[in-house]
Amino acid sequence: MAKWHEQYQEFVEGKREKKPSGLALKKALNAIKRQEFPWMYEVSKYASAQPFIFLNRAWNDFFKKKKINGRAVGKPRFKKKGKCSDSFYVGGDQVNTQGRQVKIPNLGWLKMAESIKYGGHIPVPLQDAGFQWELKAI
């Protein structure tokens, strides 16, 4: 997000022709990821892709002056440490279900309140609930 703010400031000052985009930032990260951030290959591909999608959506909402509850959305900000809930997203192609259990990469099997009513791939957003991870929605 800091890089995005930097590029946006350059755009406002006229030093840059185009507004920053999530896709361009993701490409820049992919170019340096192997040398500077090798640990990123140990986690799900969605851990590095999904934040760019959300950041791009937040900036687009800001540029389009989208309104939520009658108020225009502001410029995206960093989350405050300790003031937000930890969460991450796992794509449906990396999730297995069996009855009332779902297998999440690097976490293992998690219990669900009820079994999945339909087949196919399901995207899984997870949220930290103290000492355990819970599925936000299925």
N, C-alpha and C positions, 0 to 999 in steps of 0.2 A: 504494500500500500504506500510505503514511503516513496518508492520509485514512481508510482502513479502520481502522487502529489507533486513530485519534482517535475515530471513531464507536463502536468496540467499547468503548473506555474509558468513553465517555459512557453506553453501555448498562449496563456493569458498575456504574457509580456511580448508576444510576437516573435519569439525566438524559434518557434516550432510551428509548422504548417498545419498538422493534424492533431486532433484531440487524442489522448492516449487511449489504447484499447486493451482489453483483457487478453485477446489473442496475441497481440504483439509482445506483451509482457511475458506471456507463457512461452512464446518462442525464444525470447531472450534467456529465460530461466533454463529451458531445455538445452540451449547452447553451452551453458556453463555448469550444468548440473553434475555431469560426470566428474569434473575436476574439483569443483568447490563443495559439492553437496552429495557425496557418494552414498550417504545413509538414506537418501530418498529412494534408492532402489530396493530397500529392505521393507518398505511400507506399500500399501495399496496404491495403484496408479491414481485412484480417485482422491487420495490425500493431497496430491499436488495439483490436480486438475480442477476440483470443485471450488476451491477458494477463488480462482480466477473467474469462474463463471459467476459466482456470487458478487465479486467485486465489480465485474463488468455490469451486472444488473443494477447494482447500487448506483454506480456512476451514471448509467443511462437514465435511471429514474431521476437523478439530480438534474441532468441536462434537460430532460423533458419537462421538468418542473411538476413531476407527478405529485398528487396529493393523497395523503393517508389521513383519514379522520378529519378531513377539511383543512389540513395544514400541509404546506409544501414540504417535501422531504429535504433535509439538509445535505451538506457535503459529507460523504462517508468518513467515519472516524475509526481509529484503532479501538479495539475492545480493551477495557480496563482489566488488568490482571486481578483476579479474585472477585470481580464484580459481574462476571458472566459465566454461563454454564459451558463446560467443555463438551464438544460434540464433533462428530465426524460422519462422513457419508461413505457407504460401501455400495457399489453398483450391483445390480441383480445378477450379473454374470459370475460374481465371486461368492454368492450366497447359496447354501444348500439347506433345504428344509426336510425334516422327517417328523411327521406328527406335530407335536407341540414344541419342537426344538428347531433352532436355526443355527447353522454353523457360520461363524464370522471369521475370516482370515485373521490370524495372530491372536484372536481372543478365544476361539474354540466354540463349544456348544453353549447356547443360551436358551433358557426356558421361556416359553411364551404363554400367555394366559389362555389362548385358544389356538387351534390349528388353522392353517391357511385354508381359505375356502375355495381358492382357485389355483390353478397351476401356472407355470411359466416363471420368468425371471421377475424378481421384485427388488426395487431399490430400497435400501435400508439406511435411514438416518438413525444414528445412535447418540444417546446423551448420557453424560456422567450423572449418576444418581447416588452420590456418596461413595459407598464401597462397591457398587456394581454398575454395570452398563445396562441401560434399558432401551428398547426399541421405541422410537418416538411415534412412528406411524407405519402401518403396513396396509 
